[in-house]
Amino acid sequence: MVTLSELQLKEVILIEDGRRLGNIYDLEINPSTGRIEAFILLVRDKKGNFFSKSDEIIIPWDQIVRIGSDVILVREAKGPLLLAQSNTHK
């Protein structure tokens, strides 16, 4: 079993190009089944400062390729599968 705090220490990386997306901030869990539906990552604007607004990247569970000891590998998602959203998730 893996805890959320352990997942948050792992860096999320796209397998296609090795791009680093960041670390898991939160999980989206289906209340009916109790299963994880998606990982939620926060992405800070690299041009901003400490107080700049963060965006969310939502990675659906079916896009997760492998959860390793140090990293989480994900597929490059097209269209709505990998969503960059401005703080709209609650």
C-alpha positions in Angstrom: 0.0 0.0 0.0 1.2 3.5 -0.8 0.1 6.6 1.1 -0.7 10.0 -0.3 2.3 11.5 1.5 4.6 8.9 -0.2 3.0 9.7 -3.6 3.6 13.4 -3.1 7.3 12.8 -2.8 7.5 11.2 -6.3 8.0 13.4 -9.4 5.5 12.9 -12.2 7.3 12.5 -15.6 5.9 12.1 -19.2 7.3 8.9 -20.8 7.3 10.3 -24.3 9.8 13.1 -23.8 10.9 13.0 -20.1 9.2 16.3 -19.3 8.8 16.8 -15.6 5.3 17.8 -14.7 5.8 18.2 -10.9 4.5 16.5 -7.8 1.1 15.2 -6.8 -0.8 17.8 -4.8 -4.1 15.9 -4.4 -6.2 12.9 -5.5 -9.6 12.7 -7.2 -11.4 9.8 -5.6 -14.7 8.3 -6.8 -17.0 8.4 -3.8 -19.1 5.5 -5.0 -16.2 3.0 -5.5 -13.5 4.6 -3.4 -11.0 4.2 -6.3 -8.5 6.9 -7.4 -9.8 8.5 -10.6 -7.0 11.0 -11.1 -3.8 12.6 -9.7 -3.9 16.4 -9.4 -0.6 18.4 -9.8 0.0 22.0 -9.1 2.1 23.9 -11.6 3.4 27.3 -10.7 3.9 30.0 -13.3 7.7 29.9 -13.8 7.7 33.7 -14.5 5.8 34.5 -11.3 7.0 34.7 -7.8 6.1 32.9 -4.6 2.6 34.4 -4.4 1.8 33.7 -8.1 -1.4 31.8 -9.0 -1.0 28.0 -9.6 -2.6 26.0 -12.2 -3.8 22.4 -11.9 -2.9 19.5 -14.1 -5.4 16.6 -13.8 -4.0 13.2 -14.9 -6.6 10.5 -15.2 -5.7 7.1 -13.6 -5.7 5.3 -17.0 -2.8 7.6 -18.1 -0.5 6.3 -15.3 2.0 3.9 -16.7 4.0 3.0 -13.6 4.5 4.2 -10.1 8.2 3.6 -9.3 10.2 4.1 -6.2 11.1 7.7 -7.1 8.9 8.7 -10.0 5.5 8.3 -11.5 5.5 7.7 -15.3 2.5 9.0 -17.3 1.5 8.9 -21.0 1.2 12.0 -23.0 -2.5 12.7 -23.0 -4.3 14.3 -25.8 -7.2 16.8 -25.5 -9.2 16.5 -22.4 -7.3 13.6 -20.9 -4.5 15.9 -19.5 -6.2 19.1 -18.5 -4.5 22.3 -17.5 -7.1 24.2 -15.5 -6.9 27.4 -13.5 -7.8 26.6 -10.0 -11.2 25.2 -10.9 -11.0 21.9 -9.0 -12.3 21.8 -5.5 
